[in-house]
Amino acid sequence: MRLLLVSFFSILMITNFLTNTTLAQESSIFVNSLTSLQDAINNATPGEKIILKDGVYTTDKKILIDKMGSISKPIVIAAKTIGRVEINGLEGFELGNSAAYVVVQGFKFTHQSGKTKISVGANHCRITRNIFECTGKGAYLTVNGDDNQIDYNTFQNKFTEGQMISVQGPGGSEMAKRTWIHHNYFYKFTPTSNNCSSIQVGFSGRSLSSAFTIVEHNLFSHTRGENENICNKSCDNIYRFNTFAEGVSELSLRHGNRCEVYANFFVGSEGIRFYGDNHNIYNNYFEKCSPAISIGNGDGIIPPDKLVMHDRPDSVQVSFNTLINNKVNVIMTNRKEGLGATFIMFSNNVIQGGGSAVKISGTIISPTWEGNIIWTTDGVGTIPQSGYKSIDPLLKQDNKGVYHIQAGSPAIGKSIGYFPYLTVDFEGQPRSARPDIGADQLSSTTKSNHILTTEEVGPNARF
C-alpha cells in the first residue's frame, strides 16, 4: 500500500501542470494542412499552441512529435474544435522518445489502429479530449513511456483485435510507469477474440514488474471485446472510482501482485476475477452481475512457474463490499488439478439477494471468513457458518437506485478486524473507528463518488 500511495502522489505532482494548460500558452499558430502541422511541430518552442483548422485530413505518414515543452509551458497540439478535426488514413500521432510536456487535444482519430503511440522516452505528456474510432487490427493507443496522462477521451466502436488502451513499456520485462487514465468513456467493443481488452496494463512477460498505473473515474458501457474488459498484467496498480455498466466484461487481475481495487460500481457487468498475491479488493458495489467476485483457481505458483500460468491467489483481502441481487455472487470455478487459493480473507461484506452467496469449487487453504452479512440469497453455499450472520442489513435504494444501509442496520459499527487502508466508503464518506459492514458507511457527510454518467466523461465533459 505504501508504494501505491507514493505512486499516487507522484502522479499528482508530475501532472498538475496539465489541469490548466491553456493558461500557459504564449502564442497560437493556426495551420490548415498536415504538412504545415508537421512543420509547426518541428519548430515548436515551449508555450506554443498549434491549432489545426476543422476538417478531414488523410495521413500517409506518421505525425511525429519529438519536442519538449516544460511544466509551466507545455506544447499543445490541438484541434480548432473538439471532435471536428478528423485524422484518417494510414498513420496517426506518435510522441517520440524526446517528447515531454506535450498535450494532444481534441482530435477524432479514424485512421488505422496501432498508430497512435507514446514512445519509450516520452514523458509527462497528455492525450486529452479526443475521440478514438480507428480501423483495422491493433491498439487504439499504446503507452510505452513514463508519467503520462490519458484523460477525457472517448474510445468507441471497436470491432477488431487489439486493445483500446495498451500500457506496456520498454523492451524486456520493464513496465511503463505512473500512467494516469481517468475520466474516459469506453463504449461498444463487440465480442471479438483474445487480446481485446478495453485497457491492458502489461502482459505476461512484464507481470512481475511494477507499473504504478492509476485507472479512475472511467465509464465503461457495452465493452465485451473479450472476457477481460480490464486486463491487469503487472504489479502495484490502482483501479478505483470507475463505473462498469451494462454489457461489460470483467476487471481481471490476471497477472501481477499488490493491486488495489476499490470504490468501483459494477452494475450489470461481470465483476472482478483475481489471481496473484496481496491484492486488496474493498468498498466495491456490485449489482445484477454474473458473477460479482470470482476467486481464481490457480494452476501455478509464480515464481518459479512460467509467467503465463494462472498464479495461485495468495493473501488477498476481499472486504467491505456490497453485493446486491447478483445472478452469481462469489465463486471459485473448478479447474482440473487446480491449486485453488491460500490465505484468502473474505470479511465484512454484505450479500443480499440473487444466487447462492458463496460457491467454491476448489480448495482454499487457511481462509478467513468473518463479519459477513448474508440475506435472502438463493442459499448460503460453501461459506462456513462462523463466517456470516443471516440478518436483514436494512438496505434501501436512493433516488438513483443505489442501495444504502439505514439507521438501525445491524451492519453499523459491527465490522471485525483492522484495515489500515480503509479510510472512506464507496462514496468517499469517512469511515468510523469501527467501520460499518459493507461498502457503505452510514453518514451525512458530502459524497465524492457515484455512478458515472456520460456527461461526466469524454471530450465534452466539464472539469
C-alpha positions, 0 to 999 in steps of 0.5 A, a space after each residue: 500500500 505504501 508504494 501505491 500511495 507514493 505512486 499516487 502522489 507522484 502522479 499528482 505532482 508530475 501532472 498538475 501542470 496539465 489541469 490548466 494548460 491553456 493558461 500557459 500558452 504564449 502564442 497560437 499558430 493556426 495551420 490548415 494542412 498536415 504538412 504545415 502541422 508537421 512543420 509547426 511541430 518541428 519548430 515548436 518552442 515551449 508555450 506554443 499552441 498549434 491549432 489545426 483548422 476543422 476538417 478531414 485530413 488523410 495521413 500517409 505518414 506518421 505525425 511525429 512529435 519529438 519536442 519538449 515543452 516544460 511544466 509551466 509551458 507545455 506544447 499543445 497540439 490541438 484541434 480548432 474544435 473538439 471532435 471536428 478535426 478528423 485524422 484518417 488514413 494510414 498513420 496517426 500521432 506518435 510522441 517520440 522518445 524526446 517528447 515531454 510536456 506535450 498535450 494532444 487535444 481534441 482530435 477524432 482519430 479514424 485512421 488505422 489502429 496501432 498508430 497512435 503511440 507514446 514512445 519509450 522516452 516520452 514523458 509527462 505528456 497528455 492525450 486529452 479530449 479526443 475521440 478514438 474510432 480507428 480501423 483495422 487490427 491493433 491498439 487504439 493507443 499504446 503507452 510505452 513511456 513514463 508519467 503520462 496522462 490519458 484523460 477525457 477521451 472517448 474510445 468507441 466502436 471497436 470491432 477488431 483485435 487489439 486493445 483500446 488502451 495498451 500500457 506496456 513499456 520498454 523492451 524486456 520485462 520493464 513496465 511503463 510507469 505512473 500512467 494516469 487514465 481517468 475520466 474516459 468513456 469506453 463504449 461498444 467493443 463487440 465480442 471479438 477474440 483474445 487480446 481485446 481488452 478495453 485497457 491492458 496494463 502489461 502482459 505476461 512477460 512484464 507481470 512481475 514488474 511494477 507499473 504504478 498505473 492509476 485507472 479512475 473515474 472511467 465509464 465503461 458501457 457495452 465493452 465485451 471485446 473479450 472476457 477481460 474488459 480490464 486486463 491487469 498484467 503487472 504489479 502495484 496498480 490502482 483501479 478505483 472510482 470507475 463505473 462498469 455498466 451494462 454489457 461489460 466484461 470483467 476487471 481481471 487481475 490476471 497477472 501481477 501482485 499488490 493491486 488495489 481495487 476499490 470504490 468501483 460500481 459494477 452494475 450489470 457487468 461481470 465483476 472482478 476475477 483475481 489471481 496473484 498475491 496481496 491484492 486488496 479488493 474493498 468498498 466495491 458495489 456490485 449489482 445484477 452481475 454474473 458473477 460479482 467476485 470470482 476467486 481464481 483457481 490457480 494452476 501455478 505458483 509464480 515464481 518459479 512457474 512460467 509467467 503465463 500460468 494462472 498464479 495461485 491467489 495468495 493473501 488477498 483481502 476481499 472486504 467491505 463490499 456490497 453485493 446486491 441481487 447478483 445472478 452469481 455472487 462469489 465463486 471459485 470455478 473448478 479447474 482440473 488439478 487446480 491449486 485453488 487459493 491460500 490465505 484468502 480473507 473474505 470479511 465484512 461484506 454484505 450479500 443480499 439477494 440473487 444466487 447462492 452467496 458463496 460457491 467454491 469449487 476448489 480448495 482454499 487453504 487457511 481462509 478467513 471468513 468473518 463479519 459477513 452479512 448474508 440475506 435472502 440469497 438463493 442459499 448460503 453455499 460453501 461459506 462456513 457458518 462462523 463466517 456470516 450472520 443471516 440478518 436483514 442489513 436494512 438496505 434501501 435504494 436512493 433516488 438513483 437506485 443505489 442501495 444504502 444501509 439505514 439507521 438501525 442496520 445491524 451492519 453499523 459499527 459491527 465490522 471485525 478486524 483492522 484495515 489500515 487502508 480503509 479510510 472512506 466508503 464507496 462514496 468517499 464518506 469517512 469511515 468510523 473507528 469501527 467501520 460499518 459492514 459493507 461498502 457503505 458507511 452510514 453518514 451525512 457527510 458530502 459524497 465524492 463518488 457515484 455512478 458515472 454518467 456520460 456527461 461526466 466523461 469524454 471530450 465534452 465533459 466539464 472539469 
